[in-house]
C-alpha cells in the first residue's frame, strides 16, 4: 500500500468476495483505485489513518460490482430519449399510434420520431405495425420504431423515402425488407438492417443529444451497481472507439467499458494501431463480434463464411464472440470453434438461447465461454410459454447444464432489449420462473437452475473471465480494482421471491463513491 495510507475503509460488511478460497469477509481497505486488503474488522481498522474515510456498512452485504457481459451501451443511451414502446406502455398498435401522435405534436415538421421496445407477440394484434399504421399517426415526420430485440424495425413512408427504400430496393446482405405479397412494395418492416439504415440515413441525433443520453445511461447503471459493461455492438469501429475515448476524457463515463470490435471493421481498427486489449482499465478493446442469424431463413453468414471470419479474426489477434440464438446457429458456431479454436484465445458464444442437451455437450467440447441472459426468462417467460416449442422450454438459456459441463458462464442483459437491472435475471437463473412467479416449464426449477452464489458469480467474476480481465476485477481481493456495490439485503439468505427486489445502496468504482442512496 503506497505510503501506508488507506484512502477508504469499509467495515462491518457482510462481504461476498467471489473468491473461492476466502468467500466471506468483514472489511475492505482501498488505496487509490485498488483494493489494498480484505479481512476482519480488526485487521482492516489497523490500516486507517487520520486521512482515511471510514464507512460503516452496518451489516449490509457488499458484492463485487456487477459486470454486464453483453449490452449495447449507445443503444441503451439512445433508448432513454426515445419513445417507450414496450408492452407496458403500448399494448396495442392503436396505443403505439397514440404515442407517436403525441410526440409528433411536440416536434417540428420533418423532425425524426424514434421509438424502441415494441413487441409484436405482446401487441393485441399479434403482428408488427407497418408503414401505414405509422403514416396515420405521423404523416409529416419520419418515424422509426425498433423492435425490442434490436433485430427488426418499422419505418413510416416518409422515413422509407429518406432511406431510399422502395419496391425496387434489393434486400441487403443479411437483411430482409418485408414486402406486401400483392404489390411487392415494402410494408415498412425491416429485419437485420440497422447498419444499413445508419449508412443510408446517418445519425438522426445531434452529438449533444448523444452525450447527454450517455451520461443518463451511466447514471442508470450506477444505480444498479453495474461498474463494468461489455458493449456488444457488431459494427463497432474506429469511430465508436473515438467517441468513447472523447466521453472518457470529458469524464462522462462512470463505468468501465470493453468495446467489442465489429468483425467487418477489424482492418480499420488494426490499421489505426488498435489490437485486442488496447486501451486501459476504463476503456478497452475486446472480442471481434460476429452476428450469426437466421432472420432471412438461412444462416448468415454461411458456415463457410463463418469459418473464414473466425480464422481471419484469430489471425489478426482477436478472439471472437459469436451471436447465436437458435439451435441451428449454436450448432454451427460450436462446430466452427471446435475446428478453428486457438489455444491462446477465449472465444465466446453470445446468448445461447436454445440449448438442448446435445448442443451443451458440443459447446463444452469447443471450449467457448457462454455469455447468456437469464433476464429474458423473467421479462419474456410468459410469452415463451405460448410461442416457444414445448420441447425447448426446459432448455432456454441453459445455465445449469452449461455449468455442470464445466463451461465458463457469464451473464449480461442485452440492454436495451431488457432493463439492465441484474436482480430479475439472478432470480430467474435461480428459479427458472418468469416475472409472474410461474416456472417456465413443468412445476419446478429444473436442471437449468443455478444456486444464488453461481448466479452472482456469473454476473461478476464470470463476466470478467469472459472478457479476459479476471486478474484485475470480478472479485474482492487485494490488488484488484476497487469496484463494488453495497446492497440492502443478503441475497444468500432471503427467499428467492425477494431477489428481484434487492436494492443497491452505494456503488464504488475505482475507490470513488459514484452513487450513494444510503
Buried (B, 14 or more C-beta within 10 A) or exposed (E): BEEEBBBBBBBBBBBBBBBEEEBEBBBBBBBBBBBBBBBEBEBBBEBBEEEBEEBEBEEBBBBBBBBBBBBBBBBBBBBBBBBBBBBEBBBBBBBBBBBBEEBBEEEEEEEBBBBBBBBBBBBEEEEBBBBEBBBBBBEEBBBBBBBBBBBBBBBBBBBBEBBEBEEEBEBBEBBBBBBBEEEEBBBBBBBBBBBBBEEBBEEBBEEEBBBBBBBBBBEBBBBBBBBBBBBBBBBBBBEBBEBBBEBBEEEBBBBBBBBBBBBBBBEBBBEEEBBBBBBEBBBBBBBBBBBBBBBBEEBBBEBEEBBBBBBBBBEBBBBBBBBBBBBBBBBBBBBBBBEBBBEEBBBBBBBBBBBBEEBBEBBBBBBBBBBBBBBBBBBBBBBBBEEBEEEBBBBBBBBBBBBEBEBBBBBBBBBBBBBBBBBBBBBBBBBBBBBEEBBBBEEEBBEBBBEBBBBBBBBBBBBBBBBBBBEBBBBBBBEBBBBBBBBEBBBBEEEBEEBBEBEBBBBBBBBBBBBEEE
